[in-house]
Amino acid sequence: MSGKDPSGGWFVVQHPHYVEEAVFGTTPTDPDLLWIGAADSWDPQAEFPPIIIRELGSEDPAYLLKGQGNFSFTLSHFMQGSTWTKYAVNPQGGGAGSIDKSISIAAALRMGGAPANGGTVWYYLMKGCRPRSITISGKPGDAIKCSMELLCKEIPAPTQNDPKGNGSWEADTGVVPFIFTSGGLDPISIQDHGGSAVPVPVTDISVTINRNPEAIFVMGDNLANYIPAKQREITGSITLVWNTQDHYTDLQSYNTKDLIWKLSTSPSSTLTLTGCKFHRLDSFTVKPTEVIYEKYTFTGLTAALT
């Protein structure tokens, strides 16, 4: 059988890196590509849905023509800081370092094994990217995990040409990835809107922020001309040790709460969700041999990551 040996994630040469674009969909020349974080997985998606032309006199199509290009990129990584994550979390209007800016993402993967076995490095480049959604999750005994999906203008076929040119790939920052203890004791608290923070015993938390970007196509081009972010949607779930009736009271009374999650004390990083409503009790299982936990789904008004 012809072809090179199978490859795998252990042959990644460069984790995904990024650079802001001055022009949407155009990777800067000789970019200094910035470290995102310790990557757990990445997955580019590409599609050109066919335009199907049928003619009278046949049960089969007469033509399959190339339609518009739909591209996306999903990245799961362990947080070593908040600079990258702010693109997906923080509101529009922040300029550089926010969703206002489109991004190019680059990564490199070796096909066919080690160089001695004829392995070849292929460079992937995702252009004109904006976050579609992000999920940040944590639980005891585990790392803080971040999964982000981005819409892209274009993901060209990979090449053997290093996109950094005369620029650089930033090395791993060396910051220890955030884990469940990185925020110190009592890293999660809930407070009345504008009130005092009250630490809560959390055993599982997940926060998802959807940015709802829209790929806009115009006549004459099968690649998106714009991918603006639109409305922001903030949702999440939280599981707590049952030691108070306050949270169920908050659900019944539809009280407004702020949720503060200290992701890390060094480097300092805090996720603040304001105007939250606990609107669904997902679980409150009572068994003879188990501790009672209560799990809620909530929706927030605003989110800010520092």
Secondary structure, DSSP 8 states (H G I E B T S, - for coil): --S-----GGGEEEEEEEEE-SBTTB--SS-EEEE--EEEEEEEEEE---EEE--TT-SS-SEEE----EEEEEEEEE-S-STTTHHHHS-TT--TTSTTS-EEEEEEEEESSSGGGT-EEEEEEEEEEEEEEEEEEE-TTSB-EEEEEEEESB----BSS-TTTTSEE---------BTTTT-SS-EEEEETTS--EE--EEEEEEEEE-----B--TT-SS-SB------EEEEEEEEE---SHHHHHHHHT--EEEEEEEEETTEEEEEEEEEEEEEEEE----TTS--EEEEEEEESEEEE-
